[in-house]
Amino acid sequence: AALGALAQESRLGVFRLLVQRGTAGLPAGEIGERVGVPATTLSFHLAQLSHAGLVTSRREGRSIIYAADYAGMQELIAFLTEKCCQPAARGGRARKC
């Protein structure tokens, strides 16, 4: 789910922005302005990233603040490292990372 979510250009842009922003996150409106995505489309993309375990949200007053889910990101990196950097099952040759 995480790889699928990040395969779409707008979602990747949103995720990169949120990773760079850190745990403070950003309100949805500001995310949309920075990445140039309309609010209705952004809502869909944020939902996909959230479902994939890559983004969290919290309410602050009247705003919803979105932030990168670093635990989810670490799980994705661990998965990629495990699946891509281990010796091949057959043939015994190590895959390059």
C-alpha atoms as an extended CHARMM CRD file, in Angstrom:
* protein
*
        97  EXT
         1         1  ALA       CA              0.0000000000        0.0000000000        0.0000000000  PROA      1               0.0000000000
         2         2  ALA       CA              2.8380000000        2.4030000000        0.8490000000  PROA      2               0.0000000000
         3         3  LEU       CA              4.6440000000        1.8700000000       -2.4420000000  PROA      3               0.0000000000
         4         4  GLY       CA              1.3900000000        2.2790000000       -4.3360000000  PROA      4               0.0000000000
         5         5  ALA       CA              0.6130000000        5.4920000000       -2.4910000000  PROA      5               0.0000000000
         6         6  LEU       CA              4.0270000000        6.9450000000       -3.2660000000  PROA      6               0.0000000000
         7         7  ALA       CA              3.8890000000        5.8950000000       -6.9210000000  PROA      7               0.0000000000
         8         8  GLN       CA              1.5980000000        8.8290000000       -7.7200000000  PROA      8               0.0000000000
         9         9  GLU       CA              3.4360000000       12.1030000000       -8.3420000000  PROA      9               0.0000000000
        10        10  SER       CA              1.2020000000       14.4070000000       -6.2770000000  PROA      10              0.0000000000
        11        11  ARG       CA              1.1950000000       12.0490000000       -3.2900000000  PROA      11              0.0000000000
        12        12  LEU       CA              4.9660000000       11.7190000000       -3.4730000000  PROA      12              0.0000000000
        13        13  GLY       CA              5.2270000000       15.5200000000       -3.4770000000  PROA      13              0.0000000000
        14        14  VAL       CA              2.9350000000       15.8010000000       -0.4570000000  PROA      14              0.0000000000
        15        15  PHE       CA              4.8750000000       13.1210000000        1.4080000000  PROA      15              0.0000000000
        16        16  ARG       CA              8.2400000000       14.7320000000        0.6250000000  PROA      16              0.0000000000
        17        17  LEU       CA              6.9450000000       18.0870000000        1.8660000000  PROA      17              0.0000000000
        18        18  LEU       CA              5.6620000000       16.5570000000        5.0970000000  PROA      18              0.0000000000
        19        19  VAL       CA              8.9090000000       14.6530000000        5.7120000000  PROA      19              0.0000000000
        20        20  GLN       CA             10.8420000000       17.8990000000        5.2560000000  PROA      20              0.0000000000
        21        21  ARG       CA              8.4460000000       19.7420000000        7.5660000000  PROA      21              0.0000000000
        22        22  GLY       CA              9.0230000000       17.3170000000       10.4380000000  PROA      22              0.0000000000
        23        23  THR       CA              6.6840000000       16.3830000000       13.2510000000  PROA      23              0.0000000000
        24        24  ALA       CA              5.1150000000       19.8480000000       13.3390000000  PROA      24              0.0000000000
        25        25  GLY       CA              3.3270000000       19.0630000000       10.0850000000  PROA      25              0.0000000000
        26        26  LEU       CA              1.2080000000       21.4520000000        8.0620000000  PROA      26              0.0000000000
        27        27  PRO       CA             -2.4790000000       22.2920000000        7.7270000000  PROA      27              0.0000000000
        28        28  ALA       CA             -4.1560000000       20.8690000000        4.6320000000  PROA      28              0.0000000000
        29        29  GLY       CA             -4.6380000000       24.2890000000        3.0360000000  PROA      29              0.0000000000
        30        30  GLU       CA             -0.9550000000       25.0890000000        3.2230000000  PROA      30              0.0000000000
        31        31  ILE       CA             -0.0140000000       21.6750000000        1.8310000000  PROA      31              0.0000000000
        32        32  GLY       CA             -2.3000000000       22.2760000000       -1.1330000000  PROA      32              0.0000000000
        33        33  GLU       CA             -0.8120000000       25.7010000000       -1.7880000000  PROA      33              0.0000000000
        34        34  ARG       CA              2.7660000000       24.4540000000       -1.6100000000  PROA      34              0.0000000000
        35        35  VAL       CA              2.2910000000       21.4690000000       -3.9020000000  PROA      35              0.0000000000
        36        36  GLY       CA             -0.3060000000       23.0760000000       -6.1690000000  PROA      36              0.0000000000
        37        37  VAL       CA             -3.0720000000       20.5340000000       -5.5950000000  PROA      37              0.0000000000
        38        38  PRO       CA             -6.7540000000       21.5820000000       -5.2820000000  PROA      38              0.0000000000
        39        39  ALA       CA             -8.4290000000       20.9140000000       -1.9210000000  PROA      39              0.0000000000
        40        40  THR       CA            -10.7410000000       18.1420000000       -3.1570000000  PROA      40              0.0000000000
        41        41  THR       CA             -7.8940000000       16.2870000000       -4.8500000000  PROA      41              0.0000000000
        42        42  LEU       CA             -5.5880000000       16.8680000000       -1.8830000000  PROA      42              0.0000000000
        43        43  SER       CA             -8.1360000000       15.3080000000        0.4710000000  PROA      43              0.0000000000
        44        44  PHE       CA             -8.1060000000       12.1320000000       -1.6240000000  PROA      44              0.0000000000
        45        45  HSD       CA             -4.2940000000       12.0350000000       -1.7080000000  PROA      45              0.0000000000
        46        46  LEU       CA             -3.9840000000       12.5910000000        2.0470000000  PROA      46              0.0000000000
        47        47  ALA       CA             -6.4900000000        9.8000000000        2.6720000000  PROA      47              0.0000000000
        48        48  GLN       CA             -4.4330000000        7.4370000000        0.4870000000  PROA      48              0.0000000000
        49        49  LEU       CA             -1.2150000000        8.3400000000        2.3160000000  PROA      49              0.0000000000
        50        50  SER       CA             -2.9410000000        7.9270000000        5.6720000000  PROA      50              0.0000000000
        51        51  HSD       CA             -4.3890000000        4.5470000000        4.6820000000  PROA      51              0.0000000000
        52        52  ALA       CA             -0.8890000000        3.4450000000        3.6320000000  PROA      52              0.0000000000
        53        53  GLY       CA              0.4660000000        4.3780000000        7.0760000000  PROA      53              0.0000000000
        54        54  LEU       CA              2.6500000000        7.2150000000        5.8040000000  PROA      54              0.0000000000
        55        55  VAL       CA              0.7690000000       10.2610000000        7.1340000000  PROA      55              0.0000000000
        56        56  THR       CA             -0.8960000000       11.1040000000       10.4440000000  PROA      56              0.0000000000
        57        57  SER       CA             -3.4110000000       13.8140000000       11.1910000000  PROA      57              0.0000000000
        58        58  ARG       CA             -4.4560000000       15.7220000000       14.2860000000  PROA      58              0.0000000000
        59        59  ARG       CA             -6.9290000000       18.4790000000       14.9820000000  PROA      59              0.0000000000
        60        60  GLU       CA             -5.6690000000       21.8240000000       16.2350000000  PROA      60              0.0000000000
        61        61  GLY       CA             -8.5550000000       24.1890000000       16.7230000000  PROA      61              0.0000000000
        62        62  ARG       CA            -10.3510000000       24.4380000000       13.4010000000  PROA      62              0.0000000000
        63        63  SER       CA             -7.4430000000       23.0220000000       11.3900000000  PROA      63              0.0000000000
        64        64  ILE       CA             -6.3680000000       19.4920000000       10.6360000000  PROA      64              0.0000000000
        65        65  ILE       CA             -2.5990000000       19.1950000000       10.7220000000  PROA      65              0.0000000000
        66        66  TYR       CA             -0.9600000000       16.4800000000        8.6470000000  PROA      66              0.0000000000
        67        67  ALA       CA              2.5180000000       15.1220000000        9.3260000000  PROA      67              0.0000000000
        68        68  ALA       CA              4.6870000000       12.3290000000        7.9990000000  PROA      68              0.0000000000
        69        69  ASP       CA              4.3540000000        9.1050000000        9.9580000000  PROA      69              0.0000000000
        70        70  TYR       CA              8.0170000000        8.3470000000       10.5540000000  PROA      70              0.0000000000
        71        71  ALA       CA              7.2750000000        4.8920000000       11.9970000000  PROA      71              0.0000000000
        72        72  GLY       CA              5.4290000000        3.9820000000        8.7990000000  PROA      72              0.0000000000
        73        73  MET       CA              8.2670000000        5.3830000000        6.7180000000  PROA      73              0.0000000000
        74        74  GLN       CA             10.7960000000        3.3140000000        8.6940000000  PROA      74              0.0000000000
        75        75  GLU       CA              8.6820000000        0.1820000000        8.1490000000  PROA      75              0.0000000000
        76        76  LEU       CA              8.7310000000        0.8430000000        4.4020000000  PROA      76              0.0000000000
        77        77  ILE       CA             12.4990000000        1.3560000000        4.4230000000  PROA      77              0.0000000000
        78        78  ALA       CA             12.9790000000       -1.8360000000        6.4560000000  PROA      78              0.0000000000
        79        79  PHE       CA             10.7730000000       -3.7660000000        4.0310000000  PROA      79              0.0000000000
        80        80  LEU       CA             12.7180000000       -2.4820000000        1.0360000000  PROA      80              0.0000000000
        81        81  THR       CA             16.0340000000       -3.2190000000        2.7080000000  PROA      81              0.0000000000
        82        82  GLU       CA             14.9620000000       -6.7370000000        3.6200000000  PROA      82              0.0000000000
        83        83  LYS       CA             13.4790000000       -7.5720000000        0.2170000000  PROA      83              0.0000000000
        84        84  CYS       CA             16.0030000000       -5.7950000000       -1.9910000000  PROA      84              0.0000000000
        85        85  CYS       CA             19.3160000000       -6.2180000000       -0.2040000000  PROA      85              0.0000000000
        86        86  GLN       CA             19.2800000000       -9.9010000000        0.6640000000  PROA      86              0.0000000000
        87        87  PRO       CA             20.9750000000      -12.6120000000       -1.3990000000  PROA      87              0.0000000000
        88        88  ALA       CA             18.8100000000      -13.9220000000       -4.2000000000  PROA      88              0.0000000000
        89        89  ALA       CA             16.8310000000      -17.0190000000       -3.2400000000  PROA      89              0.0000000000
        90        90  ARG       CA             18.1890000000      -18.9350000000       -6.1950000000  PROA      90              0.0000000000
        91        91  GLY       CA             21.5980000000      -18.5400000000       -7.6710000000  PROA      91              0.0000000000
        92        92  GLY       CA             23.1550000000      -17.1420000000       -4.4890000000  PROA      92              0.0000000000
        93        93  ARG       CA             24.0930000000      -13.7490000000       -5.9510000000  PROA      93              0.0000000000
        94        94  ALA       CA             23.4990000000      -10.7640000000       -3.7020000000  PROA      94              0.0000000000
        95        95  ARG       CA             21.2580000000       -8.0170000000       -5.0240000000  PROA      95              0.0000000000
        96        96  LYS       CA             22.6350000000       -4.4950000000       -5.0550000000  PROA      96              0.0000000000
        97        97  CYS       CA             20.8050000000       -1.8860000000       -3.0050000000  PROA      97              0.0000000000
